[in-house]
Amino acid sequence: MPRYDQGPPAFYDGVETRLLDDDLVNFIVQMSGATTTSNVEDYAKCAAAQYALIRGYGFARHVRTNVYEEGGIWRGDAVYTISPSLPLGSQTIDAEVIVAACQDNGIPTV
């Protein structure tokens, strides 16, 4: 996860969480001051990792993220599965590791 030490400050304007199924969660994030889509994707990943920990799970797998920007406001619509053990797939995350990285980079979680 990259550091965001350069450029204008990012403002993390909130996360909306929607449980789609027992282990499938939708995260709607909004921020301003983002410079790339990866800033918004990282915000959603931080929310997903913290949510997994809150629910007592240790892992998540990225399903998809859609990012769009309008008038300087960036929004992300991300879907993750959460699980107690490492799920199959190439886009898996260890929730504790990601939450620690988010804290180090000043990206808020849920």
N, C-alpha and C positions, 0 to 999 in steps of 0.2 A: 504494500500500500504506500503510495508516494506521499511525501510531505508537501504541504501547501504553504511554504514560507514566503513565496514570492507572489507579487501581483496584489490586486485589491482583496480586501478581507471578504471571506465567504460568510454569508448569514444563512443559518440552517433554520428554516421557517416552519418545520414541523413534519411529523410522520403520522399518517393514518394507517391503522392496521385492520385488515379484514381477514378473518378466519374463513377460508373457502371449504376446507374439509379438515379432518382430524390432524393431518400433518401438512396441509397445503395452505400457505399464508400469502396474502397480497399486501404489499407495502406501497403506499402512495407518499412520496417525499416531495418537499418543495424547498427550494433555496434560491438565493440571489448571490451574485458575486462569483458564481461558477465560471470557469474558463473553458472547460471541456465537458463532454458527456460523462467522462470517467469520474469527475467530481461528484456528479449526481448518483452514478452507479455505486461509488464507494459509500455514500451516505445511506443508500438503501441496503448495502451489504452490512453496514454497521448496525442498522436497525434490525435486520434479520438475525444477526449473530446474538444481539442482546435479547431479542424475543425468544430465540431458542433456549438460551440460558434461563430466562424467566419461566419458561414452560417445563424446565427440568431436563432439557435435551442438550446434547453436547455438539451436535453437528447440524449443518444445513447444506442443501444443494440448490444452486441457482437454476431456475427454470427459464426465466426470461426477464429482460428489463427493456422498457420503452422509455426513451427520454425525449422531451421536447422543450423548446424555449420560446417564450413570447414576451416581448417587452422587458427583457432582462430578468424575468422570473423563469427559473428552470424547474421542471417537474419530472419525476420519475415514477413509473408504474412497474413495480418489480414483483415477481412471484418466486417464492422459495418453498422447498419442502424442508421440514425439520425432522430430526430423528435422534434417537438415543445412541445409535452406533453409526460409524462412518458409512454413508450411503454409496451406492454404486454411481459412477459418473465421473466426468472430468472436472466439473466445476463445483467441487465440494469444499466446504469450509469448516475449520475447527473453530467453534464459536468462541472459546476462551482466548485463543490466539488472536482472532480478529478483533474482539472487544478491546484487548490490550493495545493493539495497533491503532484502533480508533481513538482511544484515550491519548496515546502518544502524539497523534496527529491533530488533536483538538476537534475531532468529528464526534458530535453527540450521538448517543444511541437512544433507544426507546425510553 
